[in-house]
Amino acid sequence: MANLLEFIIDFNKKTVEQNFSFLNETSKQTGRMMESFFDYAPQIPEDSKKVLRNFYRNSNDGLDSIKKTVEATLSVDISTTDTSVQMLKVFEESIQDAFVLASKIQEQNQEFVSHVTSDLPREGKQIVEFISESLNNNIEAFKDVINKNFALANKIIEENQK
């Protein structure tokens, strides 16, 4: 039975590795095509190019984060008694990576909103800034709740291991 389980895990690891290798190459090719397109389309404003490049970079960061999470999940030793601790750690790290990526996207959105609203009247800017600030505060509140839940889960596991 153990050999079958090892075979299944090895098969899944190789499958994941091959699929992410394919996705990585596809992503690189997409980046090269995008840059080639920009070279032949000088009428595209630099701001728009920057937004697309940031989107591309964030997509790659997200892909790397997913790959890291999947690989970490597949490397968890399920024959040990602390499997749940290992899985919780992998899950927590993947969520933290997602939060880092979300923060990068928030920063870029703030920059984009500032640029787009530069020609709006003062009142219009205030409304957009209020909405943006509210959204950012809600995201931070969500992160706080998630982090507290992980802290509680880790505490419960730690207490049960004693």
N, C-alpha and C positions, 0 to 999 in steps of 0.2 A: 504494500500500500504506500509506503514511504517513497519508493522509487517512482511510482505513478505520480504522486504529488510533486516530486522534484521535476519530473519530466514536464508536467503541466506548467509549472512555474517557469522553467527554462524556456519552454515554447512561447509562453506569454511575454517573457522578457525579450526574446529575439524578435517577436512580432512587433512589440512596442518600439524597439530599437529601429527596425526597418521602416516602420510607418513614420516615425519622427524624422528619420533620415530623409525620407521622401518629402515630407512636409517642409523640412529645412531647405532642401534643394529647390522646391517649388517657390518658397518664400524668397530665396536669393534671386531666382529668375524673375520673379515679380518685381523686386526692387530694381534690378537692372533694366527691365522694360519700362518701369516708371521713370527712371532717370533718363533713359533714351528718349522717351516721350517728351520730357521736360526740355531736353536739348533741342528738339525739333518744334517745340511750341513756345517760342519766346513771349507770346502774348499772354501766357498764364501769369498772373501777378505772383510776386515772390511770397506774399502772405499765404496765398492758396497752396503754393508748393510746400511751404513750411508746415502748414496744417496736414497735408497729405504725407509728408515725410515723418511727422510726429506720429500720425496714425499708424503708418507702416512700422515704425520703431516700437510703438506700444504693442502692436499686434505680435511682433517678434518676441518681445519681452513676455507677453502673455503665453505664447506658445512654449517658450523656455520654462516658464513657471509650471505649466501643465505637465510638460515632460518630466521635470524634476519631481513633481508630486507623484506621477504614475510610477516612475522608477523607484522612488522611495517606498511607495506602497508595495511594489513587487519584491522589494528587498527585505521586508519585514519577516522575521523568523516566526512562523506561526506555530512552531513546536514548543515555544517557550511560554512560561507562565505570564510574562509581561507583554504579551501581544497587544492587549488593549492599550497599554501605555504607549507602545511604539506607534500604534495606529493613530492615537490621539495626537501624538507629537507630529506625525506626518501631516495630519489634517490641519493642525494649528499652524504649522509652517506654510502650508499652501494658502491658508486664509491670510496670513500675514503678507505673503508675496502678492496676493490679490489686492490687499490694502495699499501696498507700496505702488503697485501699478495704478490703482484708482487715484492715489495722490498725485502721481505724475499727470494723469489725464485731467484732474481738477486744476492743476497749475496751468496746463496748456489751455484749458477752457477759459480760465480767468484772463489769460493773456489775449485770447481770441475775442472774448466779450469786450475787453477794454478797447481793443482795436475797432471792433464793429460799432461800438457805441460812441466812438469819439466824436462823431458828427451829430449825435442826438442832443436835443435841448437838455438842460440841467435836470428837469423833472423826469424826463425819459431815462436818463442815466441812473437817477436815484431808484426808479422802479426796477430796472434791470439789476442793479447792484443789490437791492433788497432781496430779489428772487434768488440771485446767485448765492448770497450770503446765507439765506435760509436753507437752500439745498446743501451747501457745505456744512452747515451746523447739523442738519439731519444726518448726513453721512458720518460726521464725527460722533454723533450720539449712537448711531448704529455700531460703529467700530467699538465704542466703549462698552456697549452691551455684549457684543461678541467676545471681547477680551475678558470681561468679567465672567462670562459663562465658561471660557476655557480655564480661567483661574479656579473657578469652583470645581469643574470636572477634574482638574489635576489634584486639587486638594482632596476630593472624595477618593480618588484612586490611591493617592498616597496614604490616606488614613486606613483604607481597606487592605493595604499591603502590610500593615504593621501587625 
